[in-house]
Amino acid sequence: MAERTGPVRAQHRAGEAAVQTAYSAFIRHTQVCTPCRTTGADCETAAGLRQAWRDAKEAAVAA
Ligand SMILES: [Zn+2]
């Protein structure tokens, strides 16, 4: 059993890292994107990044 928990735990950690990476990318974008900053709404790029973040979260939960 110990042989099985290692990879699963590593996969879970990779999922968490993916969530953090996607979140950072989204936040970094909103900080430098003028349309996002001025309107307070997601531009097309931000929407894509937000979706990627959402997908990463779902993948992390599923893992
Ligand atoms: Zn933007």
N, CA, C, O and the ligand as a Tripos MOL2 file, in Angstrom:
@<TRIPOS>MOLECULE
protein
  253   251    64     0     0
PROTEIN
NO_CHARGES

@<TRIPOS>ATOM
      1 N           0.8220   -1.1990    0.0000 N.3       1 MET1
      2 CA          0.0000    0.0000    0.0000 C.3       1 MET1
      3 C           0.8610    1.2570    0.0000 C.2       1 MET1
      4 O           0.5350    2.2550   -0.6430 O.2       1 MET1
      5 N           1.9680    1.1840    0.7360 N.am      2 ALA2
      6 CA          2.8590    2.3440    0.8130 C.3       2 ALA2
      7 C           3.3550    2.7450   -0.5700 C.2       2 ALA2
      8 O           3.6110    3.9170   -0.8440 O.2       2 ALA2
      9 N           3.4850    1.7320   -1.4390 N.am      3 GLU3
     10 CA          3.9490    2.0280   -2.7920 C.3       3 GLU3
     11 C           2.9060    2.8240   -3.5780 C.2       3 GLU3
     12 O           3.2300    3.5280   -4.5340 O.2       3 GLU3
     13 N           1.6640    2.6970   -3.1560 N.am      4 ARG4
     14 CA          0.5900    3.3680   -3.9030 C.3       4 ARG4
     15 C           0.3530    4.8010   -3.4240 C.2       4 ARG4
     16 O          -0.0120    5.6690   -4.2170 O.2       4 ARG4
     17 N           0.5600    5.0510   -2.1310 N.am      5 THR5
     18 CA          0.2580    6.3800   -1.6000 C.3       5 THR5
     19 C           1.2270    7.4300   -2.1360 C.2       5 THR5
     20 O           0.8470    8.5870   -2.3170 O.2       5 THR5
     21 N           2.4790    7.0340   -2.3910 N.am      6 GLY6
     22 CA          3.4880    7.9790   -2.8840 C.3       6 GLY6
     23 C           3.0590    8.6930   -4.1510 C.2       6 GLY6
     24 O           2.9210    9.9160   -4.1610 O.2       6 GLY6
     25 N           2.8470    7.9340   -5.2270 N.am      7 PRO7
     26 CA          2.4580    8.5650   -6.5060 C.3       7 PRO7
     27 C           1.1540    9.3460   -6.3900 C.2       7 PRO7
     28 O           1.0300   10.4280   -6.9640 O.2       7 PRO7
     29 N           0.1860    8.8150   -5.6570 N.am      8 VAL8
     30 CA         -1.1010    9.5000   -5.5180 C.3       8 VAL8
     31 C          -0.8960   10.8300   -4.8250 C.2       8 VAL8
     32 O          -1.4450   11.8530   -5.2320 O.2       8 VAL8
     33 N          -0.0980   10.8000   -3.7730 N.am      9 ARG9
     34 CA          0.1550   12.0400   -3.0350 C.3       9 ARG9
     35 C           0.9080   13.0390   -3.9080 C.2       9 ARG9
     36 O           0.6320   14.2380   -3.8690 O.2       9 ARG9
     37 N           1.8530   12.5430   -4.6890 N.am     10 ALA10
     38 CA          2.6150   13.4080   -5.5840 C.3      10 ALA10
     39 C           1.6990   14.0140   -6.6350 C.2      10 ALA10
     40 O           1.8460   15.1770   -7.0110 O.2      10 ALA10
     41 N           0.7450   13.2020   -7.1060 N.am     11 GLN11
     42 CA         -0.1940   13.6760   -8.1200 C.3      11 GLN11
     43 C          -1.0820   14.7680   -7.5260 C.2      11 GLN11
     44 O          -1.3840   15.7700   -8.1740 O.2      11 GLN11
     45 N          -1.4840   14.5510   -6.2970 N.am     12 HIS12
     46 CA         -2.3210   15.5420   -5.6200 C.3      12 HIS12
     47 C          -1.5550   16.8520   -5.4670 C.2      12 HIS12
     48 O          -2.0940   17.9350   -5.6950 O.2      12 HIS12
     49 N          -0.2760   16.7290   -5.0720 N.am     13 ARG13
     50 CA          0.5580   17.9140   -4.8890 C.3      13 ARG13
     51 C           0.7550   18.6410   -6.2140 C.2      13 ARG13
     52 O           0.7790   19.8710   -6.2650 O.2      13 ARG13
     53 N           0.8950   17.8610   -7.2820 N.am     14 ALA14
     54 CA          1.0540   18.4580   -8.6120 C.3      14 ALA14
     55 C          -0.2130   19.2170   -8.9840 C.2      14 ALA14
     56 O          -0.1540   20.2740   -9.6120 O.2      14 ALA14
     57 N          -1.3600   18.6670   -8.5900 N.am     15 GLY15
     58 CA         -2.6270   19.3370   -8.8490 C.3      15 GLY15
     59 C          -2.7060   20.6500   -8.1040 C.2      15 GLY15
     60 O          -3.1390   21.6600   -8.6600 O.2      15 GLY15
     61 N          -2.2920   20.6430   -6.8500 N.am     16 GLU16
     62 CA         -2.2920   21.8600   -6.0360 C.3      16 GLU16
     63 C          -1.3620   22.9060   -6.6430 C.2      16 GLU16
     64 O          -1.6830   24.0940   -6.6840 O.2      16 GLU16
     65 N          -0.2050   22.4440   -7.1140 N.am     17 ALA17
     66 CA          0.7640   23.3470   -7.7310 C.3      17 ALA17
     67 C           0.1830   23.9520   -9.0050 C.2      17 ALA17
     68 O           0.4060   25.1240   -9.3070 O.2      17 ALA17
     69 N          -0.5670   23.1350   -9.7470 N.am     18 ALA18
     70 CA         -1.1860   23.6150  -10.9890 C.3      18 ALA18
     71 C          -2.2190   24.6910  -10.6730 C.2      18 ALA18
     72 O          -2.3510   25.6720  -11.4050 O.2      18 ALA18
     73 N          -2.9530   24.4970   -9.5690 N.am     19 VAL19
     74 CA         -3.9460   25.4870   -9.1450 C.3      19 VAL19
     75 C          -3.2420   26.7900   -8.8030 C.2      19 VAL19
     76 O          -3.6790   27.8620   -9.2220 O.2      19 VAL19
     77 N          -2.1530   26.7040   -8.0420 N.am     20 GLN20
     78 CA         -1.4040   27.8910   -7.6560 C.3      20 GLN20
     79 C          -0.8390   28.6230   -8.8670 C.2      20 GLN20
     80 O          -0.8700   29.8510   -8.9460 O.2      20 GLN20
     81 N          -0.3200   27.8330   -9.8150 N.am     21 THR21
     82 CA          0.2460   28.4150  -11.0310 C.3      21 THR21
     83 C          -0.8220   29.1290  -11.8360 C.2      21 THR21
     84 O          -0.6080   30.2420  -12.3160 O.2      21 THR21
     85 N          -1.9780   28.4850  -11.9840 N.am     22 ALA22
     86 CA         -3.0750   29.0770  -12.7530 C.3      22 ALA22
     87 C          -3.5940   30.3220  -12.0460 C.2      22 ALA22
     88 O          -3.9120   31.3240  -12.6870 O.2      22 ALA22
     89 N          -3.6760   30.2510  -10.7330 N.am     23 TYR23
     90 CA         -4.1630   31.3950   -9.9560 C.3      23 TYR23
     91 C          -3.1990   32.5730  -10.0890 C.2      23 TYR23
     92 O          -3.6200   33.7110  -10.2990 O.2      23 TYR23
     93 N          -1.9110   32.2910   -9.9660 N.am     24 SER24
     94 CA         -0.8930   33.3340  -10.0930 C.3      24 SER24
     95 C          -0.9520   33.9960  -11.4640 C.2      24 SER24
     96 O          -0.8470   35.2170  -11.5840 O.2      24 SER24
     97 N          -1.1200   33.1760  -12.4880 N.am     25 ALA25
     98 CA         -1.1850   33.7020  -13.8590 C.3      25 ALA25
     99 C          -2.3780   34.6380  -14.0050 C.2      25 ALA25
    100 O          -2.2850   35.6890  -14.6390 O.2      25 ALA25
    101 N          -3.5020   34.2400  -13.4090 N.am     26 PHE26
    102 CA         -4.7190   35.0560  -13.4850 C.3      26 PHE26
    103 C          -4.5250   36.3770  -12.7330 C.2      26 PHE26
    104 O          -4.8270   37.4480  -13.2590 O.2      26 PHE26
    105 N          -4.0240   36.2910  -11.5130 N.am     27 ILE27
    106 CA         -3.8210   37.4870  -10.7000 C.3      27 ILE27
    107 C          -2.8060   38.4210  -11.3400 C.2      27 ILE27
    108 O          -3.0040   39.6350  -11.3900 O.2      27 ILE27
    109 N          -1.7060   37.8350  -11.8340 N.am     28 ARG28
    110 CA         -0.6520   38.6400  -12.4650 C.3      28 ARG28
    111 C          -1.2290   39.3820  -13.6700 C.2      28 ARG28
    112 O          -0.9050   40.5460  -13.9090 O.2      28 ARG28
    113 N          -2.0840   38.6950  -14.4210 N.am     29 HIS29
    114 CA         -2.6880   39.3310  -15.5870 C.3      29 HIS29
    115 C          -3.5550   40.5210  -15.1740 C.2      29 HIS29
    116 O          -3.4510   41.6040  -15.7500 O.2      29 HIS29
    117 N          -4.4100   40.3080  -14.1740 N.am     30 THR30
    118 CA         -5.3300   41.3810  -13.7680 C.3      30 THR30
    119 C          -4.5670   42.5860  -13.2220 C.2      30 THR30
    120 O          -5.0770   43.7060  -13.2270 O.2      30 THR30
    121 N          -3.3430   42.3460  -12.7530 N.am     31 GLN31
    122 CA         -2.5510   43.4400  -12.1960 C.3      31 GLN31
    123 C          -1.8820   44.2840  -13.2810 C.2      31 GLN31
    124 O          -1.5730   45.4560  -13.0660 O.2      31 GLN31
    125 N          -1.6640   43.6790  -14.4380 N.am     32 VAL32
    126 CA         -0.9680   44.3970  -15.5110 C.3      32 VAL32
    127 C          -1.8580   44.7300  -16.6930 C.2      32 VAL32
    128 O          -1.4560   45.4850  -17.5790 O.2      32 VAL32
    129 N          -3.0650   44.1760  -16.7170 N.am     33 CYS33
    130 CA         -3.9670   44.3960  -17.8460 C.3      33 CYS33
    131 C          -4.8240   45.6270  -17.5940 C.2      33 CYS33
    132 O          -5.5910   45.6750  -16.6320 O.2      33 CYS33
    133 N          -4.6910   46.6140  -18.4570 N.am     34 THR34
    134 CA         -5.4370   47.8670  -18.2810 C.3      34 THR34
    135 C          -6.9570   47.6670  -18.3550 C.2      34 THR34
    136 O          -7.6670   48.1520  -17.4740 O.2      34 THR34
    137 N          -7.4800   46.9750  -19.3690 N.am     35 PRO35
    138 CA         -8.9370   46.7490  -19.3960 C.3      35 PRO35
    139 C          -9.4520   46.0810  -18.1210 C.2      35 PRO35
    140 O         -10.4990   46.4680  -17.6010 O.2      35 PRO35
    141 N          -8.7270   45.0820  -17.6130 N.am     36 CYS36
    142 CA         -9.1460   44.3920  -16.3910 C.3      36 CYS36
    143 C          -9.1380   45.3510  -15.2090 C.2      36 CYS36
    144 O         -10.0460   45.3300  -14.3790 O.2      36 CYS36
    145 N          -8.1090   46.1920  -15.1360 N.am     37 ARG37
    146 CA         -7.9710   47.1010  -13.9990 C.3      37 ARG37
    147 C          -9.0090   48.2140  -14.0420 C.2      37 ARG37
    148 O          -9.5680   48.5870  -13.0110 O.2      37 ARG37
    149 N          -9.2650   48.7430  -15.2280 N.am     38 THR38
    150 CA        -10.1540   49.8930  -15.3280 C.3      38 THR38
    151 C         -11.6270   49.4920  -15.2540 C.2      38 THR38
    152 O         -12.4360   50.2100  -14.6660 O.2      38 THR38
    153 N         -11.9770   48.3520  -15.8470 N.am     39 THR39
    154 CA        -13.3880   47.9500  -15.8440 C.3      39 THR39
    155 C         -13.7260   47.0700  -14.6490 C.2      39 THR39
    156 O         -14.8880   46.9960  -14.2480 O.2      39 THR39
    157 N         -12.7340   46.4050  -14.0760 N.am     40 GLY40
    158 CA        -12.9900   45.4950  -12.9670 C.3      40 GLY40
    159 C         -13.6360   44.2050  -13.4330 C.2      40 GLY40
    160 O         -14.0210   43.3600  -12.6240 O.2      40 GLY40
    161 N         -13.7510   44.0620  -14.7500 N.am     41 ALA41
    162 CA        -14.3280   42.8360  -15.3070 C.3      41 ALA41
    163 C         -13.2420   42.0640  -16.0460 C.2      41 ALA41
    164 O         -12.1970   42.6170  -16.3900 O.2      41 ALA41
    165 N         -13.4950   40.8020  -16.2820 N.am     42 ASP42
    166 CA        -12.5220   39.9780  -16.9820 C.3      42 ASP42
    167 C         -12.5340   40.2980  -18.4720 C.2      42 ASP42
    168 O         -13.5860   40.2890  -19.1100 O.2      42 ASP42
    169 N         -11.3410   40.5820  -19.0230 N.am     43 CYS43
    170 CA        -11.2380   40.6780  -20.4680 C.3      43 CYS43
    171 C         -11.1820   39.2510  -21.0080 C.2      43 CYS43
    172 O         -11.2610   38.2930  -20.2390 O.2      43 CYS43
    173 N         -11.0480   39.1050  -22.3170 N.am     44 GLU44
    174 CA        -11.0680   37.7690  -22.9060 C.3      44 GLU44
    175 C          -9.9350   36.8930  -22.3690 C.2      44 GLU44
    176 O         -10.1230   35.7090  -22.0890 O.2      44 GLU44
    177 N          -8.7440   37.5090  -22.2290 N.am     45 THR45
    178 CA         -7.5930   36.7730  -21.7170 C.3      45 THR45
    179 C          -7.8250   36.3550  -20.2700 C.2      45 THR45
    180 O          -7.5500   35.2180  -19.8870 O.2      45 THR45
    181 N          -8.3390   37.3000  -19.4660 N.am     46 ALA46
    182 CA         -8.5990   37.0070  -18.0570 C.3      46 ALA46
    183 C          -9.6390   35.9070  -17.9180 C.2      46 ALA46
    184 O          -9.5260   35.0400  -17.0510 O.2      46 ALA46
    185 N         -10.6430   35.9460  -18.7670 N.am     47 ALA47
    186 CA        -11.6790   34.9180  -18.7210 C.3      47 ALA47
    187 C         -11.0770   33.5450  -19.0030 C.2      47 ALA47
    188 O         -11.4460   32.5520  -18.3750 O.2      47 ALA47
    189 N         -10.1450   33.5030  -19.9550 N.am     48 GLY48
    190 CA         -9.4750   32.2510  -20.2750 C.3      48 GLY48
    191 C          -8.6290   31.7670  -19.1140 C.2      48 GLY48
    192 O          -8.6040   30.5770  -18.8000 O.2      48 GLY48
    193 N          -7.9280   32.7120  -18.4730 N.am     49 LEU49
    194 CA         -7.0810   32.3620  -17.3300 C.3      49 LEU49
    195 C          -7.9360   31.9060  -16.1470 C.2      49 LEU49
    196 O          -7.5780   30.9750  -15.4250 O.2      49 LEU49
    197 N          -9.0730   32.5830  -15.9650 N.am     50 ARG50
    198 CA         -9.9700   32.2070  -14.8780 C.3      50 ARG50
    199 C         -10.5170   30.8010  -15.1050 C.2      50 ARG50
    200 O         -10.6520   30.0060  -14.1740 O.2      50 ARG50
    201 N         -10.8280   30.5170  -16.3770 N.am     51 GLN51
    202 CA        -11.3440   29.1860  -16.7120 C.3      51 GLN51
    203 C         -10.2690   28.1280  -16.4730 C.2      51 GLN51
    204 O         -10.5570   27.0370  -15.9810 O.2      51 GLN51
    205 N          -9.0360   28.4600  -16.8240 N.am     52 ALA52
    206 CA         -7.9290   27.5230  -16.6220 C.3      52 ALA52
    207 C          -7.7270   27.2500  -15.1350 C.2      52 ALA52
    208 O          -7.4370   26.1250  -14.7300 O.2      52 ALA52
    209 N          -7.8860   28.3000  -14.3290 N.am     53 TRP53
    210 CA         -7.7710   28.1710  -12.8810 C.3      53 TRP53
    211 C          -8.8750   27.2460  -12.3610 C.2      53 TRP53
    212 O          -8.6350   26.3610  -11.5400 O.2      53 TRP53
    213 N         -10.1100   27.4840  -12.8730 N.am     54 ARG54
    214 CA        -11.2540   26.6680  -12.4620 C.3      54 ARG54
    215 C         -11.0310   25.1990  -12.8320 C.2      54 ARG54
    216 O         -11.3180   24.2910  -12.0510 O.2      54 ARG54
    217 N         -10.5080   24.9930  -14.0500 N.am     55 ASP55
    218 CA        -10.2510   23.6290  -14.5070 C.3      55 ASP55
    219 C          -9.2000   22.9570  -13.6320 C.2      55 ASP55
    220 O          -9.3130   21.7770  -13.3020 O.2      55 ASP55
    221 N          -8.1660   23.7320  -13.2580 N.am     56 ALA56
    222 CA         -7.0920   23.1890  -12.4170 C.3      56 ALA56
    223 C          -7.6370   22.7990  -11.0510 C.2      56 ALA56
    224 O          -7.2500   21.7780  -10.4830 O.2      56 ALA56
    225 N          -8.5430   23.6260  -10.5300 N.am     57 LYS57
    226 CA         -9.1360   23.3210   -9.2240 C.3      57 LYS57
    227 C          -9.9580   22.0410   -9.2930 C.2      57 LYS57
    228 O          -9.8980   21.2020   -8.3940 O.2      57 LYS57
    229 N         -10.7230   21.9030  -10.3690 N.am     58 GLU58
    230 CA        -11.5430   20.7060  -10.5290 C.3      58 GLU58
    231 C         -10.6620   19.4700  -10.6860 C.2      58 GLU58
    232 O         -10.9700   18.4060  -10.1480 O.2      58 GLU58
    233 N          -9.5660   19.6200  -11.4260 N.am     59 ALA59
    234 CA         -8.6470   18.5040  -11.6280 C.3      59 ALA59
    235 C          -7.9750   18.1300  -10.3150 C.2      59 ALA59
    236 O          -7.7340   16.9520  -10.0500 O.2      59 ALA59
    237 N          -7.6730   19.1330   -9.4880 N.am     60 ALA60
    238 CA         -7.0180   18.8730   -8.2030 C.3      60 ALA60
    239 C          -7.9640   18.1540   -7.2570 C.2      60 ALA60
    240 O          -7.5470   17.2790   -6.4970 O.2      60 ALA60
    241 N          -9.2320   18.5210   -7.3040 N.am     61 VAL61
    242 CA        -10.2300   17.8750   -6.4470 C.3      61 VAL61
    243 C         -10.4430   16.4300   -6.8990 C.2      61 VAL61
    244 O         -10.5890   15.5230   -6.0800 O.2      61 VAL61
    245 N         -10.4580   16.2400   -8.2040 N.am     62 ALA62
    246 CA        -10.6990   14.8970   -8.7580 C.3      62 ALA62
    247 C          -9.5220   13.9780   -8.4930 C.2      62 ALA62
    248 O          -9.6960   12.7620   -8.4080 O.2      62 ALA62
    249 N          -8.3130   14.5420   -8.3600 N.am     63 ALA63
    250 CA         -7.1160   13.7410   -8.1830 C.3      63 ALA63
    251 C          -6.9480   13.1820   -6.7700 C.2      63 ALA63
    252 O          -5.9710   12.4850   -6.4930 O.2      63 ALA63
    253 ZN         -7.2340   41.4650  -18.9550 Zn       64 ZN64
@<TRIPOS>BOND
     1     1     2 1
     2     2     3 1
     3     3     4 2
     4     3     5 am
     5     5     6 1
     6     6     7 1
     7     7     8 2
     8     7     9 am
     9     9    10 1
    10    10    11 1
    11    11    12 2
    12    11    13 am
    13    13    14 1
    14    14    15 1
    15    15    16 2
    16    15    17 am
    17    17    18 1
    18    18    19 1
    19    19    20 2
    20    19    21 am
    21    21    22 1
    22    22    23 1
    23    23    24 2
    24    23    25 am
    25    25    26 1
    26    26    27 1
    27    27    28 2
    28    27    29 am
    29    29    30 1
    30    30    31 1
    31    31    32 2
    32    31    33 am
    33    33    34 1
    34    34    35 1
    35    35    36 2
    36    35    37 am
    37    37    38 1
    38    38    39 1
    39    39    40 2
    40    39    41 am
    41    41    42 1
    42    42    43 1
    43    43    44 2
    44    43    45 am
    45    45    46 1
    46    46    47 1
    47    47    48 2
    48    47    49 am
    49    49    50 1
    50    50    51 1
    51    51    52 2
    52    51    53 am
    53    53    54 1
    54    54    55 1
    55    55    56 2
    56    55    57 am
    57    57    58 1
    58    58    59 1
    59    59    60 2
    60    59    61 am
    61    61    62 1
    62    62    63 1
    63    63    64 2
    64    63    65 am
    65    65    66 1
    66    66    67 1
    67    67    68 2
    68    67    69 am
    69    69    70 1
    70    70    71 1
    71    71    72 2
    72    71    73 am
    73    73    74 1
    74    74    75 1
    75    75    76 2
    76    75    77 am
    77    77    78 1
    78    78    79 1
    79    79    80 2
    80    79    81 am
    81    81    82 1
    82    82    83 1
    83    83    84 2
    84    83    85 am
    85    85    86 1
    86    86    87 1
    87    87    88 2
    88    87    89 am
    89    89    90 1
    90    90    91 1
    91    91    92 2
    92    91    93 am
    93    93    94 1
    94    94    95 1
    95    95    96 2
    96    95    97 am
    97    97    98 1
    98    98    99 1
    99    99   100 2
   100    99   101 am
   101   101   102 1
   102   102   103 1
   103   103   104 2
   104   103   105 am
   105   105   106 1
   106   106   107 1
   107   107   108 2
   108   107   109 am
   109   109   110 1
   110   110   111 1
   111   111   112 2
   112   111   113 am
   113   113   114 1
   114   114   115 1
   115   115   116 2
   116   115   117 am
   117   117   118 1
   118   118   119 1
   119   119   120 2
   120   119   121 am
   121   121   122 1
   122   122   123 1
   123   123   124 2
   124   123   125 am
   125   125   126 1
   126   126   127 1
   127   127   128 2
   128   127   129 am
   129   129   130 1
   130   130   131 1
   131   131   132 2
   132   131   133 am
   133   133   134 1
   134   134   135 1
   135   135   136 2
   136   135   137 am
   137   137   138 1
   138   138   139 1
   139   139   140 2
   140   139   141 am
   141   141   142 1
   142   142   143 1
   143   143   144 2
   144   143   145 am
   145   145   146 1
   146   146   147 1
   147   147   148 2
   148   147   149 am
   149   149   150 1
   150   150   151 1
   151   151   152 2
   152   151   153 am
   153   153   154 1
   154   154   155 1
   155   155   156 2
   156   155   157 am
   157   157   158 1
   158   158   159 1
   159   159   160 2
   160   159   161 am
   161   161   162 1
   162   162   163 1
   163   163   164 2
   164   163   165 am
   165   165   166 1
   166   166   167 1
   167   167   168 2
   168   167   169 am
   169   169   170 1
   170   170   171 1
   171   171   172 2
   172   171   173 am
   173   173   174 1
   174   174   175 1
   175   175   176 2
   176   175   177 am
   177   177   178 1
   178   178   179 1
   179   179   180 2
   180   179   181 am
   181   181   182 1
   182   182   183 1
   183   183   184 2
   184   183   185 am
   185   185   186 1
   186   186   187 1
   187   187   188 2
   188   187   189 am
   189   189   190 1
   190   190   191 1
   191   191   192 2
   192   191   193 am
   193   193   194 1
   194   194   195 1
   195   195   196 2
   196   195   197 am
   197   197   198 1
   198   198   199 1
   199   199   200 2
   200   199   201 am
   201   201   202 1
   202   202   203 1
   203   203   204 2
   204   203   205 am
   205   205   206 1
   206   206   207 1
   207   207   208 2
   208   207   209 am
   209   209   210 1
   210   210   211 1
   211   211   212 2
   212   211   213 am
   213   213   214 1
   214   214   215 1
   215   215   216 2
   216   215   217 am
   217   217   218 1
   218   218   219 1
   219   219   220 2
   220   219   221 am
   221   221   222 1
   222   222   223 1
   223   223   224 2
   224   223   225 am
   225   225   226 1
   226   226   227 1
   227   227   228 2
   228   227   229 am
   229   229   230 1
   230   230   231 1
   231   231   232 2
   232   231   233 am
   233   233   234 1
   234   234   235 1
   235   235   236 2
   236   235   237 am
   237   237   238 1
   238   238   239 1
   239   239   240 2
   240   239   241 am
   241   241   242 1
   242   242   243 1
   243   243   244 2
   244   243   245 am
   245   245   246 1
   246   246   247 1
   247   247   248 2
   248   247   249 am
   249   249   250 1
   250   250   251 1
   251   251   252 2
@<TRIPOS>SUBSTRUCTURE
     1 MET1         2 RESIDUE 1 A MET
     2 ALA2         6 RESIDUE 1 A ALA
     3 GLU3        10 RESIDUE 1 A GLU
     4 ARG4        14 RESIDUE 1 A ARG
     5 THR5        18 RESIDUE 1 A THR
     6 GLY6        22 RESIDUE 1 A GLY
     7 PRO7        26 RESIDUE 1 A PRO
     8 VAL8        30 RESIDUE 1 A VAL
     9 ARG9        34 RESIDUE 1 A ARG
    10 ALA10       38 RESIDUE 1 A ALA
    11 GLN11       42 RESIDUE 1 A GLN
    12 HIS12       46 RESIDUE 1 A HIS
    13 ARG13       50 RESIDUE 1 A ARG
    14 ALA14       54 RESIDUE 1 A ALA
    15 GLY15       58 RESIDUE 1 A GLY
    16 GLU16       62 RESIDUE 1 A GLU
    17 ALA17       66 RESIDUE 1 A ALA
    18 ALA18       70 RESIDUE 1 A ALA
    19 VAL19       74 RESIDUE 1 A VAL
    20 GLN20       78 RESIDUE 1 A GLN
    21 THR21       82 RESIDUE 1 A THR
    22 ALA22       86 RESIDUE 1 A ALA
    23 TYR23       90 RESIDUE 1 A TYR
    24 SER24       94 RESIDUE 1 A SER
    25 ALA25       98 RESIDUE 1 A ALA
    26 PHE26      102 RESIDUE 1 A PHE
    27 ILE27      106 RESIDUE 1 A ILE
    28 ARG28      110 RESIDUE 1 A ARG
    29 HIS29      114 RESIDUE 1 A HIS
    30 THR30      118 RESIDUE 1 A THR
    31 GLN31      122 RESIDUE 1 A GLN
    32 VAL32      126 RESIDUE 1 A VAL
    33 CYS33      130 RESIDUE 1 A CYS
    34 THR34      134 RESIDUE 1 A THR
    35 PRO35      138 RESIDUE 1 A PRO
    36 CYS36      142 RESIDUE 1 A CYS
    37 ARG37      146 RESIDUE 1 A ARG
    38 THR38      150 RESIDUE 1 A THR
    39 THR39      154 RESIDUE 1 A THR
    40 GLY40      158 RESIDUE 1 A GLY
    41 ALA41      162 RESIDUE 1 A ALA
    42 ASP42      166 RESIDUE 1 A ASP
    43 CYS43      170 RESIDUE 1 A CYS
    44 GLU44      174 RESIDUE 1 A GLU
    45 THR45      178 RESIDUE 1 A THR
    46 ALA46      182 RESIDUE 1 A ALA
    47 ALA47      186 RESIDUE 1 A ALA
    48 GLY48      190 RESIDUE 1 A GLY
    49 LEU49      194 RESIDUE 1 A LEU
    50 ARG50      198 RESIDUE 1 A ARG
    51 GLN51      202 RESIDUE 1 A GLN
    52 ALA52      206 RESIDUE 1 A ALA
    53 TRP53      210 RESIDUE 1 A TRP
    54 ARG54      214 RESIDUE 1 A ARG
    55 ASP55      218 RESIDUE 1 A ASP
    56 ALA56      222 RESIDUE 1 A ALA
    57 LYS57      226 RESIDUE 1 A LYS
    58 GLU58      230 RESIDUE 1 A GLU
    59 ALA59      234 RESIDUE 1 A ALA
    60 ALA60      238 RESIDUE 1 A ALA
    61 VAL61      242 RESIDUE 1 A VAL
    62 ALA62      246 RESIDUE 1 A ALA
    63 ALA63      250 RESIDUE 1 A ALA
    64 ZN64       253 GROUP 0 **** ****
